[in-house]
Amino acid sequence: MLAYTFFGLSALSHQLEGPFAVVYAVFLGIVHRKPNFAEFYLSLLHTGTSVGALMTVVSVSGLDAWLIAREQIPMMLAQNVSEMVSSPTLIFVAILLLVLGRFMGATPVILMPTI
């Protein structure tokens, strides 16, 4: 994988792209801003807090996925949806949402029927 830098291309593997970006960002910060140690420590603290929050969300989503698979919720939903598809109204709504989804974003298409 190629990592684009300010000076050109750098051929790095996937494992080295992240650390290279961090070292490069610190280098640019030192060269251009000349931060002191307190600012650097605060930026590390904020970064660690953000990464910790993100990893919490990712780990909880993994737990949710495991629980949903264990309880076979997708199987139950598929069975319920297949029973409802026989309704002509539902088929019309599905086709309408499919057509609207081609021309509009997901949020307006979802919000339009609720207003």
N, C-alpha and C positions, 0 to 999 in steps of 0.2 A: 504494500500500500504506500502511496506517495503522500507525504505531508507537505503542504505548500507553506513555505516560510516567506519572510520578507525579502530574502536574498535569492530565492529560487526554489528548487525542489530538494527534498530530503527523502531518500528511500529508507523507510523505517518499517519494522513489523508492527502488527497491531498492538503488541505489548509495550512497545517503546514510544508510540505516538503520544500517549497521555503525559508521561513524565517529560518528554521532549517539549511539549507545549507548556508545561509548568515552568521548566527551567528557562525557556525562551521568554515567557511572560515576566518572570522575575528579572531576567537580564534586561529586558526593555524597560521595566519599571525603574531599575537602578540607573540605567543610562539616561532616561528622559526625565524622570521625576525626582530621583534621589530620595526615596522614602527613608524615614528613620525607623528604628527598630519597633517603636510603639505602633506605628501605622501598619507595619508588616505583620506584627503579632495580631492586631485587630482584624486584618484581612484574613489571616489564617483562621482565627476564631469564627468569623462570619462564614467562611467557606466550610469549615467543619460542621457548623450548626446546620447549614443548608444541606450538606451531603447527608448528615444524620437524619434530618427530616425526610429527605427523599428515600433513603434506604429503609426507613420505617414504613413508608407507604408501599414500597416494593415488597417488603417482607410480608406485610399484611395482605397484599394482593395475592401473593403466593399461597398464603394460608387459606384465603378465600377460594382460590382455584382448587386446592386440594380438597377442601370441604365440599365444594360443589360437585366435584368428580366422585367423591366417596358416597355422597347421598344420591347420586344418579339424577340430579336435577335436570340436566339437559335431556335425558330420556323422557322424563315426565313432561317437560315443556314441548318436546317434539310430538308426543302422543296427543297432548291437548290441542296443539295447533293443527295437527292433521285432522282432528275431529271437527274443528271449526271451519276448515277450508271448504267444506261442502256448501257453505252459505254464499249465495251470489253477491250479497252486499260486501262481504269481506274480500272477495276476489276483486270487485270493482275498486274498493279502497286501496288494495295492494297495487293494482295497476296504476291508479291515479298517483299514489306516492312514488312509484317507480318513475313515472313520466315527470313529475315535478322535481324529483331528485336529480334528474339529468340537467335541469336548468337553474336550480336554486341550491343554496347551501342547506345543510341538514337542520340547522336551528330554525330558520324561517318555515321550513316544511313541517317541522314538528309543532311549532307554535301556532301556525295558521288554523288548524282545526280546534284549538283550545280557546281561541278568542271569540 
